Structure formats: C-alpha cells, structure tokens
Amino acid sequence: MPALQLVEEAVQLLRRAPGALLFQYYLGAIPFVLTLLYFWADMSRGLYAEERLPGGALLLVVAFIWMKCWQSLFSAGLRATIGDQRTKPWSAGRMLRMAVFHASVSTTGFFVLPIALVITLPFGYAYAFYQSFTVLTDGTESSLREQFRRAFQQAHLWPGQNHLVLLTMLFFSFVVYLNCLTGLMVIPGLLKMLVGWETVFSRTGSAFVMNTTYQMVICALTWLCVSPLTRAIYTLRAFYGESLATGEDIRAELHGWRRIRERVAVFALAIFSLLVISGSAQAAESSKGKAAGVSGSQLNQQIDKVLKRPEFTWRSPRERVLQGDEKGWLVRMMNWIVDSTIAVLKSMRDVVKAVVEWLIRIFRPGFKNNPSGNSGTGWQDTLRAMVFVLLTVAAVALALLLMRFWKQRPTNMAEAVPVTPDLNADDVTADQLPEDEWMKLAYEMLDKGDARLALRALYLACIAHLGNRELVSISRAKSNRDYLRELSRRARSVPELIAAFGDNVSVFDRVWYGMHEVTRGMFDQFRGNLERIRVC
C-alpha cells in the first residue's frame, strides 16, 4: 500500500474509532507530558535540581510505562475496530505482563533512537520497531522473546513505505508545530486587547519564544496532536503485516461487507414500509371518493381537462391523417436510399464518359467533325479498352502495395524489445516470457541475493515448460492447485511428472504465500524437480 494511502486509511480509522479510545489514549499521554514538563522545568531552573534528580527520573519512568500501557490498550482497540470485533477482557496478570514488557524494551528507546538518528540510516527501522512493539504488546504473549521477534519482523517489512510515512509525518508535525506556536503567541495579545488582561507573555513581547520550557510546551502540544495518528498508522502496518500469514484482512473485509448488507436490508425494509403506508393512504382516498358518489362522466371530464394542460400536451403524439395511399416512413426511407444510389451511379457514369471523350479529343481532334459515322467507332472502342486496362493495372498495383504493407506490420511489431515482467506483481503469468528467459531471470535474482523472487521465476519457467508441451493451459485466473489438477488429468500416465510438479507447488506456496525463507537445499530441490519434469 502506498504511504499516503496508508495515512489516509489511518485518518479514517481514527474517525471510525469510538471516543472512549481517544480518552484512554490521553489518559496515559497527558500525565506523562505533565510529568515531563515538570521534570524539564525543574531540572532547568530548580535550585535543588541535583537532589531531586533521582526521584524525578524514577517518576518520569513510571509515567512513561503508564503511557505505554495505555497506548497498547489504544492500539488493541483500533485493531478491534478494524476487524469489527470485541476486545478481549483485561485482567491484572495481563496488565502486569504488559507493563513488564514495556519496562524491559520500550524504555531502551531513550538511548537507541538518538543514536540511530545520529547514524541516520537505521533510524527508520529502529522507530518502526518500537512503534510495532507498542502496538503488538497486549499482554497475551507469555514470552518476551516472541514479542521481540514479532516487532522485529514488522520493522523490516515494507521499508520504503515506512520511510515515506516518516517523511510525511515529519512534514505534518512541522505544520502542527507552527500552528501551536502561532496560536500561543497570538493568545496573550488577544487577551490584552479584548479583555485587558496583562500577562508575563504580553509584557515580554516575543522574547519568551526562545525560552526552552516554552518550546518544550509547544513540542508537547504538537506530540499530543500527532501521536494518535502515528499510532493508528503503525497499527495498520502491524495488522496488514501479520495478515500475510493469518489472512485477518480478508476476514475484516468480509465483516465490512456484512455491515453493508445489513444496512441495505434496513434501508430496503424502510422503503417497503413507506410503500405500504403510501398504498394504504391511496386506498383510503379512493374509498372516500367512492363514498362521495363521483359519477363516471364527471371523472372522465376531469381527466380530459387535466390532460389538456400544457405540462402534459407536449408529451402527447402529434395526430396526423394519412392522405390516400401515402406511404410509411420505412418505405420512404428505402425509396430514398435506392434513388440516391441510382443518382450516384449515374454521376459516376457521366464522369467516366466525360473522361473518355476528353481522351478521344486529345488523340483525335477531328473526331466529331468526321462525316462518316463508322470511322470513329474503332478508335473509341480502342481507347475504352486502354482506359480499362490502365485502371485494372492501377488497382492491382494498389492491392499488391497494401498486401506488402500489411505483411510488414507484424514483422515490425515483433522487433520490439520484450519487457521484463515485475516478479513482485500479482498479475504475472508464465506466458509473458519463454522458459529460457525465466531461467535466466531466476539466476539473475539469485545472484542479487533475492532467493524468493528467484524461486518464483523458476516456478514460472516450470509453468511455461508445461504450457509449451500443452500439458496445461496458462491463464491468469488459474491458481497453482488448478494447474496441478489439470496436469493430473492430462498426464495421468506419467505419475513421476505429477509428483515432481506437486512438490514444486507445495514449496512455492510455502515460500510465496506463507513467508517461509528460501534455503539453498530448498532451491536445489526445486531445480531438481524442474529437471525431472523436463525429462518425463
């Protein structure tokens, strides 16, 4: 999914989430922010800062773990909103386990993230790891090692998307920071101008902007505004990442279709109820009209009067009486076509006759003045024959030229350079390249270190080989199991071929759809099965 589309989906997720989730989030975030601001101001300006440093630091750590636990609760609620499910009940043991996990891993972010930011390159992965750890830690995992492994896998998933999201959120945070800074700078002046309240900020002018505590307040407000969206983005990343193995995204989409179906049913029921009510009202009005004793002649007069209104007469067909044996429109149209065709043919005949006479005048100027009526007949017939021969030769030459041009078109199109398919795309089919080209592409991917794409190219070479032997028919709509069933029908007498291809299908499904790692032995086994398929 593109980064901007992921951010947009996260915004929609926050809009669909219940208000209690945001209350839970800020229930954990606001105490930490207040503790951090107090600790910052005390350590910056306090007279007894050194004495209060250990206690303040411990209080800050406790507030941080408190915030992380509530953020995990917020992420669990968002994941339940995505899948339209109920959250699992929270117990004291589950909350304690979650607090221990955050105390063991999340607190290290204060040291790891600044170092990663200085090095620059690993910052995106480190930030994604800590965000994913917060999202995935819900207290259900009994092993810290397993939780660490899940967060590590999510951090290395879709790195391009992750870095684009970070750049987008950095720009968005900067805009929010400018809004908060401008708002807090304008508020003291407005209070003095409208209410007459004199404050420290209005007396010092703009000098307070450079105060570190003031800047810390602006950064804290910016973080409170942006942080829920960031948490929603990484919740969606974790949801889609784990759905590669669990298929949870498909289940969530099916839940969404069920909600749409329920809404459509309710809407249809409401429409049906309105129709029933309106039908009952019309029946009641008709019964009242009958009870009033309206006669049929009066009713017809009223109907004719209504139909003669301007808003209805323009829709009525125009009445016209056919005179005598006047023909219909179809007969008139056919007669017009015939007459037009005859007129065109006569015009062509006149043009040809004029050309022939012009040629006769050129080759024999005194033809019309010849008193003998039989002397010019031979010349006229000869010239007509010459004209027809020339026209025939020109028509044949034009036809040969068109045929030559038509035969050259496929040759020019065949000279186009074939485009290498994208092995990551879902719509790649084996008939896009020959078998040798797929093998060459597989070894190129293997040299680049991408064994997963190399195995897919090798599998497409296998399908292309079977397609050339007409053992399977290649189609984008077929699955791997469809190819296996088709091969079992057509190659029933060669069980070794079916077994080798079935083994390759199992290996490919585990690697491509199950996210298994490709080992050297697995790749050699796949290539050996392909050689067996070629020999069979």
C-alpha positions in Angstrom: 0.0 0.0 0.0 1.4 3.5 -0.8 2.4 5.6 2.1 -0.2 8.4 1.5 -3.0 5.8 1.2 -1.9 4.3 4.5 -2.0 7.7 6.2 -5.5 8.4 4.7 -6.7 5.0 5.9 -5.3 5.7 9.4 -7.3 9.0 9.5 -10.5 7.2 8.5 -9.7 4.6 11.2 -9.4 7.3 13.9 -12.7 8.8 12.7 -14.5 5.4 13.0 -13.0 4.6 16.4 -15.1 5.2 19.5 -14.4 8.3 21.6 -13.5 6.1 24.5 -10.4 5.0 22.7 -9.1 8.6 22.5 -10.0 9.1 26.1 -7.9 6.0 27.0 -5.0 7.3 24.9 -4.9 10.8 26.5 -5.4 9.2 30.0 -2.0 7.7 29.5 -0.3 10.5 27.5 -1.3 13.6 29.4 0.2 12.5 32.8 3.4 11.6 31.1 3.5 15.0 29.3 2.8 16.9 32.5 5.5 14.9 34.4 8.0 15.5 31.5 7.3 19.3 31.5 7.7 19.5 35.3 10.9 17.5 35.2 12.3 19.7 32.4 11.4 22.9 34.1 12.7 21.7 37.5 16.0 20.4 36.0 16.4 23.6 34.0 15.6 26.3 36.7 15.3 24.5 40.0 17.6 25.3 42.8 17.7 21.8 44.2 17.7 20.0 40.9 20.6 17.7 41.7 18.8 16.5 44.9 15.5 15.8 43.1 17.1 14.2 40.0 16.8 10.5 41.1 13.2 10.8 42.3 12.1 12.9 39.3 13.7 10.4 36.9 12.0 7.5 38.6 8.7 9.3 38.5 9.3 10.0 34.8 10.0 6.3 34.0 6.8 5.2 35.9 4.8 7.8 33.9 6.4 6.6 30.7 5.5 2.9 31.4 2.0 4.1 32.3 1.7 5.9 29.0 3.0 2.9 27.0 0.4 0.5 28.6 -2.4 2.8 27.7 -1.0 3.2 24.2 -1.1 -0.6 23.8 -4.7 -0.6 25.0 -5.5 2.1 22.4 -3.8 0.0 19.6 -5.8 -3.1 20.7 -9.0 -1.1 20.4 -8.0 0.1 17.0 -7.3 -3.4 15.8 -10.7 -4.5 17.1 -12.3 -1.6 15.2 -10.6 -2.7 12.0 -11.8 -6.3 12.3 -15.2 -5.3 13.8 -14.6 -7.5 16.8 -14.8 -7.1 20.6 -11.7 -6.6 22.6 -10.5 -9.3 24.9 -11.2 -8.8 28.7 -8.3 -7.3 30.6 -7.0 -9.0 33.7 -4.5 -7.9 36.4 -2.0 -10.5 35.2 -2.3 -9.4 31.6 -1.7 -5.7 32.6 1.3 -6.6 34.8 2.8 -8.7 32.0 2.4 -5.8 29.5 4.0 -3.3 32.0 7.0 -5.6 32.4 7.4 -6.0 28.7 7.4 -2.2 28.2 9.8 -1.7 31.1 12.2 -4.2 29.5 12.1 -3.0 25.9 10.3 0.3 25.4 12.5 2.2 27.9 15.6 1.5 25.9 14.2 3.8 23.1 15.6 6.8 25.0 19.1 5.6 24.2 18.7 3.7 21.0 16.6 6.2 19.0 19.0 9.2 19.5 22.0 7.1 18.5 20.1 5.8 15.4 19.1 9.4 14.5 22.8 10.4 14.6 23.7 7.5 12.3 20.6 8.4 10.2 20.2 5.1 8.2 18.9 2.7 10.9 16.6 5.3 12.5 13.6 4.3 10.3 13.9 0.7 11.3 14.5 1.4 15.0 11.5 3.8 15.1 9.3 1.2 13.4 10.5 -1.5 15.8 9.5 0.5 19.0 6.2 1.5 17.4 5.4 -2.0 16.4 6.4 -3.3 19.8 3.9 -0.9 21.5 1.2 -2.0 19.0 1.7 -5.7 19.4 2.2 -5.8 23.1 -1.2 -6.6 24.5 -0.2 -8.9 27.4 -1.4 -12.1 25.6 2.2 -13.2 24.8 3.9 -15.1 27.6 7.4 -14.8 26.1 9.3 -11.5 25.7 11.5 -13.2 23.1 8.4 -14.0 20.9 7.1 -10.4 21.3 10.6 -9.0 20.3 10.7 -11.3 17.3 7.2 -10.1 16.0 8.2 -6.4 16.4 11.5 -7.0 14.6 9.7 -8.7 11.7 7.3 -5.8 11.4 10.2 -3.2 11.5 11.8 -4.9 8.4 8.6 -5.2 6.5 7.9 -2.7 3.6 10.9 -0.3 4.4 10.1 2.1 1.6 6.6 2.6 2.9 7.9 3.1 6.4 10.4 5.8 5.4 7.8 7.7 3.3 5.4 7.6 6.2 8.1 9.1 8.5 8.8 11.9 6.0 5.0 12.6 5.7 4.5 12.7 9.4 7.6 14.9 9.9 6.1 17.5 7.5 2.7 17.2 9.1 4.3 17.6 12.6 6.1 20.7 11.5 2.9 22.2 10.2 1.1 21.4 13.5 4.1 22.8 15.4 3.8 26.1 13.5 0.1 26.3 14.3 0.7 25.7 18.0 3.5 28.2 18.1 1.4 30.9 16.3 -1.7 30.2 18.4 0.2 30.5 21.7 1.9 33.7 20.6 -1.4 35.3 19.5 -3.4 34.4 22.6 -1.7 36.8 25.1 -2.1 39.7 22.7 -5.8 38.9 22.2 -6.4 38.7 25.9 -4.8 42.1 26.4 -6.6 43.7 23.5 -10.1 42.2 24.2 -10.2 41.7 27.9 -7.4 43.9 29.2 -5.5 41.1 31.0 -1.8 41.8 31.3 0.3 38.7 31.4 4.0 37.9 31.5 3.9 36.9 27.9 2.3 40.2 26.8 4.9 42.2 28.8 7.9 40.4 27.5 6.8 40.5 23.8 8.3 37.8 21.6 11.3 37.1 23.8 9.5 34.3 25.6 9.5 32.2 22.4 13.2 31.4 22.9 12.6 30.0 26.3 13.4 26.3 26.5 10.4 25.5 28.7 8.1 27.3 26.3 9.5 25.4 23.3 9.1 22.2 25.3 5.4 23.0 25.8 4.9 23.7 22.1 6.6 20.3 21.3 4.4 18.5 23.8 1.2 20.0 22.3 2.4 19.0 18.8 3.1 15.5 20.0 -0.3 15.2 21.7 -1.9 16.2 18.4 0.1 14.0 16.0 0.8 10.9 18.2 -2.7 9.2 17.9 -2.4 9.4 14.1 1.1 7.9 14.2 -0.1 5.1 16.5 -3.0 4.4 14.1 -0.6 4.2 11.1 1.7 1.6 12.8 -1.4 -0.3 14.0 -2.5 -0.7 10.4 1.1 -1.7 9.4 1.1 -4.4 12.1 -2.4 -5.5 11.0 -1.5 -5.9 7.3 1.9 -7.3 8.1 0.5 -10.2 10.3 -2.4 -10.7 7.8 0.2 -12.0 5.3 0.2 -15.2 7.4 -3.2 -15.2 9.1 -5.5 -13.7 6.5 -7.1 -11.4 9.1 -7.5 -8.6 6.5 -9.8 -10.8 4.4 -11.9 -11.6 7.5 -12.2 -7.9 8.3 -13.2 -7.1 4.7 -15.9 -9.8 4.9 -17.2 -8.2 8.2 -17.4 -4.9 6.3 -19.5 -6.4 3.6 -21.8 -7.9 6.2 -22.3 -4.5 7.7 -23.1 -3.0 4.3 -25.6 -5.9 3.7 -27.3 -5.2 7.0 -27.6 -1.5 6.2 -29.0 -2.3 2.7 -31.6 -4.6 4.3 -32.6 -2.0 6.8 -32.9 0.6 4.0 -35.0 -1.8 1.9 -37.3 -2.5 4.8 -37.8 1.2 5.4 -38.6 1.7 1.7 -41.0 -1.2 1.8 -42.7 0.2 4.9 -43.1 3.6 3.2 -44.6 2.0 0.1 -47.1 0.0 2.2 -48.1 3.2 4.1 -48.5 5.2 0.9 -50.5 2.4 -0.7 -52.8 2.3 2.3 -53.3 6.1 2.1 -54.1 5.9 -1.6 -56.6 3.1 -1.0 -58.2 5.2 1.8 -58.5 8.2 -0.5 -60.1 6.1 -3.3 -62.6 4.6 -0.9 -63.5 8.1 0.2 -64.0 9.1 -3.4 -66.3 6.2 -4.0 -68.2 7.0 -0.8 -68.7 10.6 -2.1 -70.6 9.2 -5.1 -68.5 10.7 -8.0 -70.0 9.7 -11.4 -68.1 8.2 -14.3 -68.8 11.1 -16.7 -67.6 13.7 -14.3 -64.4 11.7 -13.7 -63.7 11.5 -17.4 -64.3 15.2 -17.9 -61.8 16.0 -15.1 -59.2 13.6 -16.7 -59.5 15.2 -20.1 -59.2 18.6 -18.6 -56.0 17.6 -16.8 -54.5 16.0 -19.9 -55.1 19.2 -21.9 -52.8 21.2 -19.6 -49.5 22.5 -21.2 -47.3 20.4 -19.0 -48.9 17.2 -20.4 -49.9 18.1 -24.0 -46.2 18.5 -25.2 -45.7 14.8 -24.5 -48.7 13.6 -26.5 -48.1 12.2 -30.0 -48.9 14.5 -32.9 -52.0 13.4 -34.7 -51.8 13.2 -38.5 -54.2 11.7 -41.0 -52.6 9.8 -44.0 -53.8 11.2 -47.3 -54.9 8.5 -49.8 -52.1 5.9 -50.5 -49.4 7.8 -48.6 -46.5 5.5 -47.8 -45.0 4.9 -44.4 -41.6 6.2 -43.2 -39.8 2.9 -43.8 -40.9 2.7 -47.4 -40.0 6.3 -47.9 -36.5 5.7 -46.5 -35.9 2.7 -48.7 -37.0 4.6 -51.8 -34.7 7.5 -50.9 -31.7 5.1 -50.5 -32.4 3.4 -53.9 -32.9 6.8 -55.6 -29.7 8.2 -54.1 -27.7 5.1 -55.2 -29.0 5.3 -58.7 -28.1 9.0 -58.9 -24.6 8.3 -57.6 -24.1 5.6 -60.2 -25.4 7.9 -63.0 -23.0 10.6 -61.9 -20.0 8.2 -62.0 -21.1 7.0 -65.5 -21.2 10.6 -66.7 -17.7 11.3 -65.2 -16.2 8.2 -67.0 -17.9 9.2 -70.2 -16.5 12.7 -70.0 -13.0 11.4 -69.3 -13.3 9.0 -72.4 -14.5 11.8 -74.6 -11.6 14.1 -73.4 -9.1 11.4 -74.2 -10.7 10.9 -77.7 -10.4 14.7 -78.3 -6.7 14.7 -77.4 -5.7 11.7 -79.5 -8.0 12.5 -82.4 -9.0 16.2 -82.6 -11.2 15.9 -85.7 -13.3 13.0 -84.4 -16.6 15.0 -84.1 -16.2 16.7 -87.5 -15.9 13.4 -89.3 -19.0 13.0 -91.5 -18.7 9.2 -91.5 -20.4 7.7 -88.6 -18.5 4.4 -88.7 -14.9 5.8 -88.9 -14.6 6.7 -85.2 -16.1 3.6 -83.7 -12.9 1.6 -83.7 -10.9 4.4 -82.1 -13.5 4.8 -79.3 -13.5 1.1 -78.6 -9.7 1.0 -78.5 -9.5 4.0 -76.1 -12.1 2.5 -73.8 -10.1 -0.8 -73.7 -6.9 1.1 -72.9 -8.6 3.1 -70.1 -10.0 -0.1 -68.5 -6.6 -1.8 -68.8 -4.9 1.1 -67.1 -7.4 1.2 -64.4 -7.1 -2.6 -63.8 -3.3 -2.3 -63.6 -3.5 0.5 -61.1 -6.0 -1.4 -59.0 -3.8 -4.5 -59.0 -0.7 -2.4 -58.1 -2.5 -0.7 -55.2 -3.7 -4.1 -53.9 -0.1 -5.5 -54.0 1.2 -2.4 -52.2 -1.4 -2.8 -49.5 -0.7 -6.5 -49.1 3.0 -5.8 -48.8 2.4 -3.1 -46.2 0.1 -5.5 -44.2 2.7 -8.3 -44.2 5.4 -5.9 -42.9 3.3 -4.8 -39.8 3.7 -8.0 -37.7 7.5 -8.0 -38.5 7.9 -4.5 -37.2 5.9 -5.3 -34.1 7.9 -8.5 -33.5 11.1 -6.5 -33.4 10.0 -4.7 -30.2 12.2 -5.4 -27.2 10.3 -7.6 -24.7 9.7 -6.0 -21.3 10.9 -7.9 -18.2 7.9 -8.6 -16.0 7.8 -7.5 -12.4 8.1 -10.6 -10.2 6.6 -8.8 -7.3 3.3 -8.1 -9.2 0.3 -10.4 -8.7 -0.7 -10.4 -12.4 2.5 -12.0 -13.8 1.7 -15.0 -16.0 4.1 -17.7 -17.3 3.4 -16.9 -21.0 5.0 -13.4 -20.8 8.4 -14.9 -21.3 9.9 -18.1 -22.8 11.1 -20.8 -20.5 14.8 -19.9 -21.1 14.2 -16.3 -20.2 12.5 -17.2 -16.9 15.5 -19.4 -16.1 17.9 -16.6 -16.9 15.9 -14.2 -14.8 15.9 -16.7 -11.9 19.7 -16.9 -11.9 19.9 -13.1 -12.1 17.7 -12.8 -9.0 19.8 -15.5 -7.2 23.0 -13.6 -8.0 21.4 -10.4 -6.5 20.6 -12.3 -3.3 16.8 -12.4 -3.7 16.1 -16.1 -3.4 12.4 -15.6 -3.0 12.0 -13.9 -6.4 14.4 -16.4 -8.0 12.2 -19.2 -6.8 9.1 -17.5 -8.3 10.9 -17.1 -11.7 11.9 -20.8 -11.6 8.3 -21.7 -10.9 7.1 -19.6 -13.8 9.7 -21.4 -16.0 8.1 -24.7 -14.9 4.6 -23.5 -15.9 6.0 -22.2 -19.2 7.6 -25.6 -19.9 4.3 -27.4 -19.2 2.4 -24.9 -21.3 4.7 -25.4 -24.3 4.1 -29.2 -24.0 0.3 -28.4 -23.9 0.0 -30.2 -20.6 -1.5 -27.1 -19.0 -3.2 -24.1 -20.5 -1.8 -20.8 -19.0 -4.4 -18.4 -17.6 -4.2 -15.5 -15.1 -7.4 -16.7 -13.5 -5.9 -20.2 -12.5 -4.4 -20.9 -9.2 -1.5 -23.3 -8.5 -3.8 -26.0 -7.5 -5.8 -25.6 -10.7 -2.6 -26.2 -12.7 -1.9 -29.3 -10.6 -5.4 -30.7 -11.2 -5.2 -30.0 -14.9 -1.8 -31.7 -15.1 -3.2 -34.7 -13.2 -5.9 -35.1 -15.9 -3.7 -34.7 -18.9 -0.6 -36.5 -17.7 -2.3 -39.4 -15.9 0.1 -41.9 -17.4 3.2 -40.1 -16.1 2.9 -40.1 -12.3 6.6 -39.0 -11.8 5.8 -35.8 -13.7 2.7 -35.1 -11.5 4.7 -35.8 -8.3 7.6 -33.5 -9.2 5.2 -30.7 -10.1 3.2 -31.2 -7.0 6.3 -31.0 -4.9 7.3 -27.7 -6.6 3.8 -26.3 -6.0 4.0 -27.1 -2.3 7.4 -25.5 -2.0 6.3 -22.3 -3.9 3.1 -21.9 -1.8 5.0 -22.1 1.4 7.6 -19.6 0.3 5.4 -17.1 -1.6 2.2 -17.1 0.4 3.5 -18.5 3.8 6.5 -16.2 4.0 8.9 -19.1 4.6 12.6 -18.4 4.0 14.2 -20.0 0.9 17.2 -22.2 1.8 19.8 -23.4 -0.6 18.6 -27.0 -0.2 15.0 -25.9 -1.0 16.2 -24.1 -4.1 18.3 -27.1 -5.3 15.3 -29.4 -4.7 13.0 -27.1 -6.7 15.5 -27.0 -9.6 16.0 -30.8 -9.5 12.2 -31.3 -9.8 12.2 -29.0 -12.8 14.9 -31.2 -14.5 12.7 -34.3 -13.7 9.7 -32.5 -15.3 11.8 -31.8 -18.4 12.9 -35.5 -18.7 9.5 -37.0 -18.1 
